[in-house]
């Protein structure tokens, strides 16, 4: 911690922790994972024995970060930190909160991050993958975050800035980094500059009852606003949440294993996605043991999607290129989807970022896909790819096997139900395949 920040924390310490008679703390939610359960059940946290209230300048301008850090340190190892319901908190400092142990963080109030884009681009936490950065890093062991409050990323200034400069480093609203055993629940996340949740190097964490929303009020679209992205993490559960955004509802990035997603409503998204994977030629990406159940997907580009880069360098956009990475996608289940106005109900592509079909065929993916199950899909597609409602396209039959689809009842507005099926075994997919090579959309 920088000396100046340390001094501010010390100066704030006498104000950050107090009894605050008349205020109350939220009871810790009892989170039930249903109907499916994580591979490793979470052990309940013991009771917390002290309470710390976070002070605030409450003026929407002055940085309250010193107060926040002071309360977290004072109530670490067995305490309960409260952001009061009647108070607004302003954060203008990148917060390293990876030291947390056995603590409850009760966010009842309203937290907003400042719109100082120069500061955040210089000081937000770099996350290695795809130029991702975060406002803060929350990690440690046995941490519960809840309370019904709101985190506001002040996204509009970022949407407008990114439209001018695509190399802008936009912070992720909620950075869960290095958290082992914890719950994050009953929160409202709004106006994130980029992804809403980044879950990295973490294990056995449950996200439940999260509301995500925030669209641009200008002509500049809020881009890359994924609901959740998981990375190098194991045993993450995401459930009972509503996501209104403009990119993946949930995305399993490299080395995501033993994931459970259930009871989700996604609107305006790019689907629940494995990937993208194979972007970096020097990396080996694995995604395995993923179970997605009971999803309502509306007004989206995809319902269930697996997206893999081809074997040769490709460019999706000036700030997003890749291809040639190795690895495997295996044991993926998408079960019970209700789709409405979705471009593709189901999509597999191993040509992500490559629009040239010929080049993709000549350079098939080095990353394999196997043991994938799609079952119990119903609803309607959009008109975008008429007469198609789905796309099952592998770059080579040698790197794509054991793809299964059953009880798929999705039709286009015109009543068609065609799938592009290419380089897969059509005997294992109970859909109406066309052999026409309609491209690697």
N, C-alpha and C positions, 0 to 999 in steps of 0.2 A: 504494500500500500504506500502511495506517495506520502511524504511527510506532511504536506499541506492538508491532505484528506485526513490523516491520522489525527492532526491537531483539531480539525473540525469535529471529528467523531468524539474526541475527549471533551471538547467544549460542550457538545450537545448531550453528553451522557446524563447529566443531572436532570435534563428535561425529558429525555426519551422514555424513561422508566418511572411510572408513577401508579398510584392506585386508581385514580379517575373514578371516584364514586359516582354511581348513577349510570355508568356505562356497563356494557355486558360483553361477554365473549360468546361466540357461537359454539354450540356443541359440535364435536367432531362428527362428520357424517358417517353413518354406518353403510359402507359400500358393499353391495352384494353383486358379484359377477354372475349374470344369468342370461340365457340358459347354459352357456358354455363357461368354462373356468380356465384360468391360467395354468400353464404346465407346472409352475411352482406356486402354491398358495401363499398369499401374503399373510404374515403373522401380524396380529393387531398390535398397535403401539401401546405402550404403558401410559397411564395417566400422566399429564404434565403437572408439575408441582408449583410453578410460579407464573405470574402474568406480567407482561411488559406491553405498555401502550406506546405506539409510535406517535410522536409529536409531529406537527406540521406548521409551516408558516401560513398555510391555507390561503395563499394569494395567487396561485396559478402561475407564479413567476419564479420565486425563490426555490433553489434546489433543496429538497428535503432528504437527500441521500445520507448526510451525516446522521440524522435522526434514525433513519432506517437501519443503518449498520450498527449503531449503538444499541438499539433494541434487540437486534439479532444476536449480537455478542452477549448481551446481558442475559438473554433467555435461552441461549444455546445450551445443549445438554440437559434437557428436561423441562423446558418452558413453553409458554404459549404467547406468541406475539400478535398484537391486535392493531389493525388499521381501522380506525373508528368509522362507523357508518355515515356520520354527518360531516365527514372531512374529506377534502381533496388534497392529494399528495402529488408533488411534482418531482420527477426524477430527471436530473441533468448530468448525472455521472454514471459511467459504466461500472456496474456493481459486480464484484467477485463474491459470490455467495456459495462457493463450493466447500466451505468449512462447516456446514451445518450438520448437527448430530442430535437426534432425538428431540425434535422441535416441531411445534405446530405453528403455522403462519395463517392467521385468520384475517383475510382481506374482506372487510365489510364495506370499505369506502371506495373512492374513485382515485385511481392512479393514472397519471398521464406523463408520458415522456416528452421532453422538450423538443422543439422543432429546429434545434441548432444542428443543421445537417453537416456543417464543417466539423464540429466537435465529434459527432457520432461516427462519421467516416474515418476519423483519425484514431478514435479510442474504443470503438465497439470491439467485441471479442471475435477474432478471426476463427472460423470453424473448418478451414481446409477445403471442404467439399463445395464445389461450384460457387466460390467466392462468397459463401454464406458468412454473415456476421450476426451477433446478438447484442441486444441492449444489456443483458446480464447473463451470468451463468449461475444456475442454482443446482447445487449438488451436495453430496454427503451421504448420510445413512439415516433411515427412519425419519423421513420428513413428510409432513402432511400440509398441503396448502388448500384452503377452502374459504368459505365465508359469504359468497353471494355478491361480491363486489366486482369492480370493472377495472381492466387494464386497457388503456387507450394508447395506441402507438403513434397518434398524431400523423396518420398516414398520408393525408392529402398533399402536404408539402413534398413528400417523397414520390408520390405518383407523378406530380408535375415535374420534379427534378429528373426523374428517370426518363421521362419522355424527351428531355433535352439531351441527356447523356446516359447511354445504356451501360456505361462502366461505373455508375454510381453504386457504392456499397450501401445497400439498404439493410438496416438491422431487422432481425427477427424479433417478434414481440416477446415470446416466452422461451427462454433457453434452458432446457433441462439437460445438464451436462455433468456426467459422473455421479448420477444419483442412483443409489442402490437401496431398494425397499422404500417405497413411499406412495402417496396418493396425491393427486391434484384434481380437485373436483369443485363443482358448484361455483364456477367463475364465468364472467362475461369478457370475452376478448374482442376488441373492436379496432378497426383501422390500423392493422399492422402494415408497416412499410413493405414487408416481404412475407415469408412464411409466418404463420401464426405460432406454430410450435416446432421446435427443433429438439429432438431427443437423441442424444449422442453419448456413447460410452456409458450407458445406463442399463440397469437390470431390475426386473420385478417392480415395475411402476405401473399404477393404475390411473388412467385418466377417465373421469366419469362426470356426466352432467355438465358439459362445457357448451356454452353458446358462443359461436363465432360469426361475426358479420362485419361488413365494412366495404362499401363500394365508393368509387371516386365520384365527386360532385362536379368534376370538370370533364372535358373531352379526353383527358388522359387516363387511360384505363389503369386500374389497380392490378398490376401483373405479378405473377409468381406468388400469389397469396395462398399457398398450400395450407390446409388445415393442420395436418401433422406430417412431419418428415422424420422417419427413424433412421438411425445411422450407427453402425457398430454397436448395436444394443440387443439385448435378449430379454424375453419375458415381459414385453410391454402389452398392456391391455388398454384399449380405447373403446368406450362404450357410452350409450345413452346420451348422445350429443347431437346438436344441430349445427350444421355448417352452411353458411351462405357466403360463397367466395367465388374466385375466378380462376382457380387452378385445382390441382389434385385435392380431393377431400382428405384422403390419407395416402401417403406414399412411403413405400418401404425401400429405402436407399441401401447402398452396399452393406452387407454383413448384418442384416436384420434377421433375427432368428426367433422362433417360438413366439409369434405375435398373434394376438386375438383382437379382432375388431367386430363389434356387434351392436345392433340396435341403433343404427345411425340414420339421420336424415340429412342428405346432401343436396344442395341446390346451386346451380350455376357453375358446377365444378368440372374438372377433367377426370372424374371417376376415382375409384380406389385402385391404386396402381402399385405394381411391383416395378420398381425402377424410377428413373432410368438407370441401367446397369451397363457395364462394359465401356464406360466413357473413357477411362484412363488406361492406356495400353500397358503401363507398368504395374497396374493393380489387378488383384484377383478378387472378384466380387461374389459373395454368396448370399442368397436369400433362401431360407428354407423353413418349413413348418409354419406356414401362415394360414390362419383360419378366419375367414370373413363371413359373417352371418347376419341376415336380416337387415338389409339396407334399402332405403327408399332414395332413389336417385332421380332428380328432376332437372330439366333444362341444362343438360351437361353434354360434353363432347363424348364421354365414355361412361359406361357403367363399371365393368370389371376390365382391368387393362394390365398387360405385361409389356413393358417397353425396354428394348435392348438395342444398344448401338451396334452397327455392323462391324465387320472385321477391318475395314479401312477407314482412314480419317474422313470425317464428315462434318458439316457445319449446319447446325440448326438455326443459329443466328450469330451475329458478330461476337457476342459475348458468351456463346455456348457452342463449343465444338468438342469432338471426341471420336472414339471408336477404337476397336482393336483390343479391348480389355478381355481378360479370361474370367472363368468362374462358372457358376451353375445356379439355376433356379429350380428348386425341387420341393415337392409336397406342398402345393398351394391349393387351397379350397375356397371357392366363392359359392356360397350357398344361400339361396333365398334373396333374390333381388326384385324390387318393384321399380320399373323404369318408366319415365314419362318424358317425352321430347328429348331423347338421348340419341346422339348421332350414331354411335355404335354401342349396342348393349354389351357386347363382349369384343375385346380386341387383343390380339397378340401380334406384335411386330418385332422383328429383329433387324429392322432397318430404320430405327429412330434417328432422325437427323439427316437421313439420306433420301432425297427425292428422286434420284436417278436409279430406276429399277435395275437397269443393266449392271451398274457398278455394284449394287447390293448383291446381285446374284453372283457376280465374279468374286466378291469378297465377303463370303458368309460370316456370320457372327462366330467369334471364338468362345462365346459363352453359351452353354447348353440350357435347354428348358425341358423338364420332364416331370411326370406325375402331377399334372394340373387337372383340377376337377371344377367344372362349372355345372351347377345344377339348380333347378327350380327358379328360373327367370321368367318373369311375365311383364307385359306392358307394351308400350309403343315407342318406336324410334322417332327421330325427327325426319324431315324431308331431305336432309343434306346429301345422303349417299344413296338415294333411291336408285334401284330397288333393294339395296342392301340394308340389313339391320345389324350386321356383325362382320368381323374381319379376323380370320385365323390364318395368319401368314408367317411362315418361317423362312429364313433365308436359305436354308438347306435342310433336307430330311435327316441329314447326319447329326444335326445339333438340336433336334426338336423331336421328342418322342413321348408317348403315353399321355396324350392330351385327350381328355374326356369331357363330353357335354351331354347332359340329359335333362329332360323336362324343360326345354327352352321354348317358351311360348311368347315370343316378341314379334310384333308385326309393325310394318311401316304405316303411315297415314293412308297409303294406297292399298294396304292389305297384303303386301308382299312380305316374305320372310327369308330372303336370300342371305347367305353368308359367303364371302370370298374364302375359299379353303385352298391353301397352296403350300406344298411341301409338308403336309401333315397326313396322318393316316385317317382317311375319312370314315373308316368303319367304326371308329371309336367316338365319333361326334354325331349325336342324333340331331342334326340340324340340316336345313335344306341348302346344301353346298352348290356353288357354281364353280366350274373348272376354269372359267374365264379369268385371265390374269388382269385384274382391274387396277393393279398398282399396289404400292406399299404405303397406303395413306398414313 
